[in-house]
Amino acid sequence: MEKNKKISEEEIKKILNDNYDIVANQVEEINRGTADIFKIIADKGKYILKYFSEGRTKESVIKETNIIDFLNQRNIKVPVYIRTNSGDFYMSYNNRIIVLQEFIEGYTMENNTGDYKKVIESATILGKMTKALEDYQGLREEGIFKKSFSKESIENGIIKMKDLQKKLKEDNPYKEEFYNDLKFKIDVAEELLEKFDFGIIDKMTIKNTHGDYSVQQLIYNDEGETTVIDFETAKKMPIIWEIMRSYSYVDKEVVNGELNIDTLTEYVKEFSKYIKLNKYDLKYAAHLYLIQLISSTFGYKQFNEDYTKEPLLEFARFRTKLCKYLYKNLENISYRLLYEVK
C-alpha cells in the first residue's frame, strides 16, 4: 500500500456512515497542518475529520483527546470530539488514525496581528487553561529541559551554528547576513554559557501546559468565544516560557521583533490572576526565552538548502530580531516584571 496515500471522498463517506452513523452530503479538503483535514457537511451538522500521517501514533491521539475531554468538562473552550459507534474518540484506517470533531464556526489570526484586547484575552485564556490543567494527571516534561533549556542544548546549538557557517553556499543571496546573524547568536550563546546559572531554571514554576500555545492555536468567533486547539505537545514545562512566547506571537507591536514591555507586563499580570509566579519566573523570564531561541538554526538551515523556503527565512529573521531585543533588554524586562507583577 502506498505510504500516506490520499483518502477519497467515497472512502470518507463510507467511514462516517459505518463508524459514526453520519451521512455526509459534502466533503471539502482544507489545506492546514500536517494531517489531511476535511470539512464535512451532513444532515446532523458540520464536522472536521482529521486523517493523520503514519507518523502520528495512537498514543499521542489518545493523549490529546483525553486532555481535551478533561478541559471541556472544566468549561475551557476546546474542540468537541465525536465518539465512534464503539465509544472511542479515534479509529484506525489504512494504518493511520482518524478523529472526528464538531466544526468550530469562527476565524483564525496570523502571528503578530492582535490588538491590545486580543493580547490580554490570550493571557486570560492561558491563565484559565493552566489553572484547569493543574489537576490533570499523566503529563511529563518529555525531555524539554534538556532539549531547550539546558547548558547542553546551547553547547549543541553552538556546534550546529558554527557548522552552518561553514556550509553557507556561495550563491546564497543572503550569505553575509546569515553569517553575521549566526555570529551574533554564537557570541550570545557563549556568553550565556559563561555567565548564566542554569540551576535557576529548576527554581522556576513548572506547570502542565499546552506546550505550543500561541495565537495560531486559537479560533475566534463574533460572539466573543475563543477555542483553543492542538494539544498534541502538551507537557510540563516552565510556564513563564509559554507566557513569553505566546505574548511575542500575538501582539501586533512585536511584528518586527521588539517587545512592548508595558504590554508584556500587563500580559504577565493578567496570567498571574490565575497562577502565582515566583521571583525566579519574573526575574529570568527574558533569559529563559533567550536561552530557547538563541542557538536555533531553524529557517537559516532550510533556506540555505532550498532557496524557495522564504517563509522559513522570514521566521528565522523574526526570531533573531527577538534575540537581539531580549539580549539588549534583559535587565529592563527583569526589573519591570519583578517589581510590577504582584
C-alpha positions in Angstrom: 0.0 0.0 0.0 1.3 3.5 -0.9 2.5 5.3 2.2 0.3 8.2 3.3 -2.0 7.6 0.3 -4.7 10.2 0.0 -8.1 9.2 1.2 -11.0 9.6 -1.3 -14.3 11.3 -0.8 -16.1 8.0 -1.2 -14.0 6.4 1.5 -14.7 9.2 3.9 -18.4 9.0 3.4 -18.3 5.2 4.0 -16.2 5.7 7.1 -18.6 8.2 8.5 -21.7 6.1 7.7 -20.2 2.9 9.1 -18.5 4.2 12.2 -20.4 7.3 13.2 -23.9 6.8 11.7 -23.3 10.2 9.9 -24.4 10.7 6.3 -22.1 13.2 4.6 -23.6 15.4 2.0 -20.4 17.3 1.2 -16.7 16.7 1.8 -14.3 19.6 1.4 -10.5 19.4 1.9 -8.8 22.0 4.0 -5.1 22.7 3.5 -3.8 23.3 7.0 -1.4 21.4 9.3 0.4 18.1 8.7 -2.8 15.9 8.7 -5.2 15.6 5.8 -8.1 17.7 7.1 -11.7 17.7 5.7 -14.8 19.8 6.4 -17.9 17.6 6.5 -21.4 18.9 5.9 -24.0 16.4 7.0 -27.7 16.3 7.9 -26.7 16.1 11.6 -24.3 19.2 11.4 -20.8 20.2 10.4 -17.7 18.3 11.3 -13.9 18.3 10.9 -12.3 15.0 10.0 -8.5 14.6 10.5 -6.7 11.8 8.8 -3.2 11.8 10.4 0.0 10.8 8.7 1.6 7.5 9.7 3.9 9.3 12.0 1.1 10.2 14.4 0.7 7.5 17.0 -2.4 6.2 18.6 -0.9 7.1 22.0 -0.4 10.8 21.0 -4.0 11.0 19.7 -5.3 9.4 22.9 -3.3 11.9 25.0 -4.7 14.8 23.1 -8.3 13.7 23.2 -8.1 12.9 26.9 -6.7 16.4 27.6 -9.4 18.0 25.5 -12.1 15.9 27.2 -10.7 17.0 30.6 -10.7 20.7 29.7 -14.1 20.5 28.2 -15.5 19.3 31.5 -13.9 22.3 33.2 -15.5 24.9 30.9 -12.4 25.6 28.8 -13.4 26.1 25.2 -11.8 23.3 23.2 -12.9 21.2 20.2 -15.6 18.6 20.8 -14.6 15.2 19.6 -17.2 12.7 18.3 -17.1 9.1 19.6 -17.3 6.2 17.2 -20.1 3.8 17.4 -17.8 1.6 19.6 -17.3 4.6 22.0 -13.8 5.6 21.1 -12.5 9.1 20.2 -10.5 7.8 17.3 -10.4 5.0 14.8 -7.8 3.4 12.5 -7.9 3.2 8.7 -5.1 2.0 6.5 -2.7 2.1 9.5 -3.5 5.8 10.0 -5.5 7.4 12.7 -8.8 9.3 12.1 -10.6 11.6 14.5 -13.8 13.5 14.0 -14.8 16.7 15.8 -17.5 19.2 15.7 -16.8 22.1 13.2 -15.9 25.3 15.0 -17.5 28.3 13.5 -15.1 31.3 13.5 -11.9 32.7 12.2 -8.2 32.4 12.9 -5.5 35.1 13.1 -1.9 35.2 11.9 1.0 35.9 14.2 1.5 39.5 15.4 -1.9 40.8 14.3 -3.6 41.1 17.7 -4.6 44.5 19.2 -4.3 45.1 22.9 -7.7 43.5 23.7 -6.7 40.3 21.8 -3.3 40.3 23.6 -4.9 40.4 27.1 -7.5 37.8 26.1 -4.7 35.5 25.1 -3.2 35.8 28.6 -6.6 35.2 30.2 -7.2 32.0 28.2 -3.7 30.8 29.0 -4.2 31.5 32.7 -7.5 29.8 32.9 -6.3 26.8 30.9 -3.2 26.4 33.0 -5.2 26.6 36.2 -7.6 23.9 34.9 -4.7 21.6 34.0 -3.2 21.7 37.5 -5.4 18.7 38.3 -4.5 16.7 35.2 -2.5 13.6 35.8 -0.1 12.0 33.4 1.8 14.8 31.7 5.6 14.7 31.7 8.3 17.1 30.7 9.2 14.9 27.7 12.9 16.0 27.6 12.1 19.6 27.0 14.5 20.8 29.7 17.5 19.0 28.1 16.4 19.9 24.6 15.6 23.6 25.0 16.6 25.0 28.4 20.0 23.4 29.3 23.6 24.2 29.1 23.9 21.1 26.8 21.2 22.5 24.4 23.3 25.7 24.0 26.5 23.8 23.5 24.9 21.6 20.9 23.4 24.7 19.3 26.8 26.4 19.0 28.2 23.4 17.2 25.3 23.5 14.8 25.6 27.2 14.1 29.4 27.1 13.5 28.8 24.1 11.2 26.2 26.0 9.2 28.5 29.0 8.9 31.0 26.7 7.1 28.3 25.2 4.9 26.8 28.5 3.7 26.5 28.3 -0.1 28.5 30.7 -2.2 25.4 31.6 -4.3 23.2 32.1 -1.2 21.8 35.6 -1.8 21.9 36.3 2.0 25.2 34.6 2.8 26.7 37.6 4.6 23.5 38.3 6.6 23.4 34.6 7.6 27.0 34.6 8.7 26.6 37.8 10.8 23.3 36.6 12.4 24.9 33.3 13.3 28.0 35.1 14.7 25.7 37.2 16.9 23.8 34.2 18.1 27.1 32.2 18.8 28.5 35.1 20.8 25.4 35.5 22.9 25.2 31.7 23.4 28.8 31.6 24.6 28.2 34.5 27.0 25.1 32.6 28.4 27.2 29.5 28.9 29.8 31.6 30.8 27.5 33.8 32.9 24.1 32.2 33.4 23.3 29.9 36.3 21.3 27.1 34.7 20.3 25.9 38.2 17.9 28.8 38.3 15.6 27.0 35.9 14.9 24.3 38.5 13.5 27.0 40.7 11.0 28.3 38.2 7.3 27.4 38.3 6.7 24.2 36.4 3.1 23.5 35.2 1.1 21.3 32.9 0.6 23.5 29.8 -0.4 23.4 26.1 3.3 23.3 25.0 2.7 25.3 21.8 0.2 27.9 22.9 0.0 30.9 20.5 -2.5 32.9 18.5 -2.4 30.3 15.8 -3.9 27.8 18.2 -7.0 30.0 18.8 -10.3 30.1 16.8 -12.3 33.2 17.4 -16.0 34.0 16.7 -18.2 37.1 16.7 -19.8 36.1 20.0 -16.6 36.5 21.9 -16.0 32.8 22.4 -12.4 31.6 21.7 -11.5 28.0 21.3 -8.0 26.5 21.9 -6.9 23.7 19.6 -4.0 21.3 19.0 -2.9 19.8 22.4 -0.5 17.2 20.9 2.5 18.9 22.5 1.0 19.3 26.0 3.6 18.7 28.7 5.2 20.0 31.9 7.5 23.0 31.5 8.5 26.4 32.9 5.2 28.2 32.5 6.9 31.6 32.0 8.3 30.3 28.7 4.8 29.7 27.4 3.8 33.2 28.6 6.8 34.9 27.0 6.5 33.0 23.7 2.7 33.4 23.3 2.9 37.2 24.0 5.6 37.6 21.4 3.5 35.9 18.8 0.1 37.7 19.4 1.0 41.4 19.8 0.9 43.3 16.6 3.5 45.7 18.0 6.1 42.8 18.1 5.9 42.3 14.4 9.5 43.5 14.0 10.8 41.5 16.9 10.7 44.3 19.5 8.6 43.7 22.6 6.3 46.3 24.1 7.4 45.9 27.7 4.4 47.8 29.0 2.0 45.4 27.3 4.2 42.4 28.2 3.9 43.4 31.8 0.1 43.6 31.6 0.1 40.2 29.9 2.0 38.6 32.7 -0.2 40.4 35.3 -3.3 39.0 33.6 -1.9 35.5 33.7 -0.9 35.9 37.3 -4.6 36.4 38.3 -4.9 32.6 37.8 -1.4 31.2 38.5 1.1 32.6 41.0 4.5 33.2 39.6 7.6 33.3 41.8 10.6 35.7 41.7 12.7 33.4 39.5 9.9 33.3 36.9 9.7 37.1 36.7 13.4 37.9 37.1 14.6 35.4 34.5 11.6 35.3 32.1 13.5 37.0 29.3 16.7 35.0 30.0 14.8 31.7 29.6 13.2 32.7 26.3 16.5 33.9 25.0 18.1 30.5 26.0 15.5 28.6 24.0 15.8 30.9 20.9 19.5 31.7 20.7 21.0 28.5 19.4 18.4 27.5 16.8 19.4 27.3 13.2 15.8 26.7 12.1 15.0 28.7 8.9 18.6 29.6 8.1 19.5 25.9 7.5 16.3 25.2 5.5 16.8 28.3 3.2 20.5 27.5 2.7 19.4 24.1 1.3 16.4 25.3 -0.7 16.0 29.0 -1.8 12.2 28.6 -2.1 11.9 28.4 1.7 11.3 32.2 2.1 8.6 31.9 4.8 11.0 29.9 7.0 13.7 32.5 6.4 11.3 35.3 7.5 10.5 33.3 10.6 14.3 32.9 11.3 14.8 36.6 10.9 12.0 37.4 13.2 13.4 35.2 15.9 16.9 36.7 15.5 15.4 40.2 16.0 13.7 38.8 19.1 17.0 37.5 20.4 18.7 40.9 19.8 15.9 42.7 21.6 15.8 40.3 24.5 19.6 40.4 24.9 19.6 44.2 24.9 16.7 44.5 27.4 17.3 41.6 29.8 17.7 43.7 32.8 14.9 46.1 32.0 12.4 43.3 31.4 13.6 41.6 34.6 13.1 44.8 36.6 9.7 45.6 35.2 8.3 42.1 35.8 9.8 41.6 39.2 8.6 44.9 40.6 5.3 45.4 38.8 3.7 42.0 38.7 2.2 41.1 42.1 
